[in-house]
Amino acid sequence: MDGSGTTEPAGRDNWLGSALVQLAVVVPLLAILVSSIPRHRSELTPSVAFFVAAVAVIDLIPVPGWGGLQLSLSFPVLLGVAILYEPSIAAGIAFLGSFDPRELRRGVSLLKAVWNRSQMALSILAGSAIYHRLAEPASPWTRMLPAILLAAVVAYGVNTLCVAVQTAVHRRLSVRSVLVKMHGRAPVEFLLSYLGLGMFGAVIARFYRVEGIWSVVVLLGPLVFARQMYFRSRALADRLAEQNEILAEQARKLEQLLEMEHHTIDELRELNRMKGEFVAVVSHELRTPVTALIGYAKTLQQPEFANDAAMRKEFLERMERQGDRLVRMIENLLTASRIESHQLPLSIGRVLFEDLVREVIESLAVPDARIRVSVPTDLPVIHTDRQLLSRVLANLLDNALKYSPDGPPCELGARAAGDHIVFWVQDHGIGIPPEELPRIFDRFYQVDSSSTRTFHGAGLGLSLVKDLLGHLGGSIDVESAPGTGSRFTVTLPVRIVADVSRTNVASST
Ligand code: ADP
């Protein structure tokens, strides 16, 4: 049965209410026992002592721990006792037999210990009274069975109610919620198990009447053994269920890992495909200026050009521009590879932004009218890596010129903003569709990657800009609309912070 020897949590427990409930059961019960047992002195035979001992021994045999349905063996013995003896004697046997020395060790209070005995005695008193109203110890099975079944239910009901009311008062809960907690998970299973125990009670009583004490011992021996086996197997089943759950959880995790692995493989495949494409694109990009250079060189070797100084000058300028384009592309490739292998050392120095702009524009070798510069002369001196910042500027200007071939001039502006400087490159060219904006900073990504595309390029420039700004502690923002043009805005610290390795990229239309 439930409720004996539970440990109470500290806190807002209602100790006084709980003690009153216990006293309300203990006092009348003891009064009944004290007044009634002497009147049935004739029934106090040695067999009473046997049953007290049997109940005590059965309860004291340790059962393997199992948190499910409680299967008490002392209960059917006590139901047998309820059939065999007058109610107060039966209750007395329950009271004495349910003595638990473990409570002494646990320091359970006297009232609590007496309460634990009393609720058991009260339930057997009620069960026995019901039985004796409906049948006799020697009644035939047909009468005995319904009576003992009803007695079992009543005994079980009284015990459950005692425990529920006391717990509810003690813990300040509703009786209903305690009942649901106690048996709510399997109420039918509980009831059926107690009906079964009731029938055991009938068998024990009948054995005792026909065969005497030894027959009860012989019956209880295998039962105790079966109970141990039962609890062991339930505990094993619980452990297996737990392990199954752990295995299922691990299987779930493995599945997730597998999914991630598949995802990574897909990404690697895509990267591989893009790299393959990149090699083809870069080869093409390198071949174009080289072919042009060879063409110009061959043309210049023609005798008719020997004395045409103007033509020679123009061809040499074109060769220089193609050469510069080649150098820029190779520098981009080298920088990308250094970034990839984390071998891009910073060389910090004082940079006058105005000077840097002039230098980069000169290296682009485009007509002055193609770029309109408005950089204030009083910008603070920047402490940064000149080489890397010039690559950022060159790539942004190169793109602006490239993607606005016929448009008005591109603009390059700058302003101071506290301990940062902000500069922007704006063009009025083809612009970028909004859905492409989040991807333009990805390596090898090109809005138009078809082989028939109008603009040369390898999809490397902006990813490089983003990585370089990451090194310089800056960030980049893009605003663009198709047909209107694009504006790339860079924010850069005036003084580079030592531990910067990432950049923030934001985009908007
Ligand atoms: P690419 O070598 O193709 O120019 P980038 O990494 O520099 O590679 O740019 C990625 C893509 O972003 C380009 O393919 C282009 O479609 C788009 N893009 C970059 N800058 C501009 C711009 N100023 N105007 C329009 N589109 C641009």
Residues whose N, C-alpha, C, O or C-beta is under 5 A from the ligand:
A	BS01	ADP	N399 A400 Y403 G431 I432 I440 Y445 Q446 V447 D448 H456 G457 A458 G459 L460 G461 L462 S463 S486
